[in-house]
Amino acid sequence: MTEYFKIGKLAASTGLKGELVLQHNLGKKTSFKGLDAIFLEDKKNSFLPYFLQSAKIRSEHETVIKLEGIDIVEAARKLTPKEVWITEEHFKKFAAKSSPISLLGFTMVNEGEAIGVIEEVIEQPHQVLCTIQYKGKEALVPIHEYSLEKIDAKNRKVFVVLPEGLLDIYG
């Protein structure tokens, strides 16, 4: 089964020909060279492909994209503000290794115990929030200078020391 990673969202339409502003958290400028399609979630875990016609870098976090079949502003507006997903293979190619989003799929370990796999990364000014499934519930775990112990990229693990009682609210 294909694994998909959320990289950002279609923030706005731009221009008159149906171009869209893709805001992403990949940690570097990208024109998505070699990417055939992005995916939008139709229903939970059901993704529809949208094929890229062109892409132009706007800034470190924004790329203006043109999708096949989206030729007018009204059609583009219907796709905003949808979240954008790409396949695992492309995610590994486009995400900066130093970017927090590159932690997707890593196992989070607290005091020697694996507590869940990172499913989503939410960047905030002073910390990064990671979404994991903990004891069958979605849990938000903050990562910042005091809670992050180390990142083992080779074994795809993030070691944290969480405040006492943080996970109890999810257990």
C-alpha positions, -999 to 999 in steps of 0.1 A, spaced: 0 0 0 13 35 -9 22 57 21 13 94 18 28 123 37 11 156 43 34 184 32 12 215 34 -19 230 19 -33 248 -11 -35 283 5 -49 304 -23 -56 307 -60 -35 332 -79 -36 346 -114 -65 341 -139 -56 307 -152 -62 286 -122 -27 286 -105 -25 277 -68 -2 287 -40 11 256 -23 23 264 12 46 236 23 68 226 53 95 208 34 122 231 48 137 243 15 127 259 -18 114 235 -44 100 235 -78 90 198 -74 110 188 -104 102 151 -112 69 151 -92 40 140 -114 11 144 -90 0 158 -57 -28 141 -37 -58 157 -20 -76 137 6 -112 129 -6 -123 109 24 -102 97 54 -73 77 39 -86 80 3 -65 102 -19 -72 117 -53 -43 125 -76 -40 159 -93 -13 161 -120 12 189 -121 15 209 -152 40 234 -139 55 247 -107 74 279 -99 92 287 -66 78 317 -49 97 315 -15 112 290 8 77 279 19 56 286 -12 55 272 -47 30 283 -73 16 253 -91 -6 246 -121 -27 215 -121 -41 197 -152 -78 204 -157 -78 234 -134 -79 263 -159 -100 290 -143 -99 308 -109 -133 293 -98 -120 258 -102 -88 266 -83 -107 282 -54 -127 250 -49 -94 233 -40 -85 258 -12 -76 254 16 -72 216 11 -42 197 26 -16 184 1 -1 150 3 27 133 -17 40 97 -18 67 85 6 92 82 -22 87 118 -33 86 130 3 121 116 9 133 134 -22 119 168 -15 120 172 23 151 188 38 168 164 61 170 191 88 134 201 85 110 190 113 87 175 87 114 149 80 105 133 113 73 119 98 72 81 102 98 81 130 91 62 162 89 84 193 106 69 223 100 83 259 123 70 287 131 38 267 95 30 257 82 34 222 51 55 225 40 59 189 49 67 153 49 104 142 19 109 119 19 147 116 43 175 124 30 210 133 56 237 134 50 265 159 73 295 169 89 279 200 82 242 195 72 215 172 40 194 179 40 158 168 8 138 164 11 101 174 -14 74 182 -10 66 219 -31 38 234 -56 41 205 -60 79 209 -45 108 189 -19 125 212 -1 158 206 35 157 219 56 189 221 92 187 210 115 216 220 150 221 235 139 207 269 121 176 258 142 165 228 170 141 239 182 130 204 172 120 169 185 87 155 179 92 118 195 58 109 170 39 130 142 64 124 137 72 162 131 104 181 141 102 218 123 125 241 120 131 279 84 142 284 70 161 314 55 138 341 18 132 335 17 145 299 8 111 284 -16 103 313 -42 126 298 -43 103 267 -41 70 286 
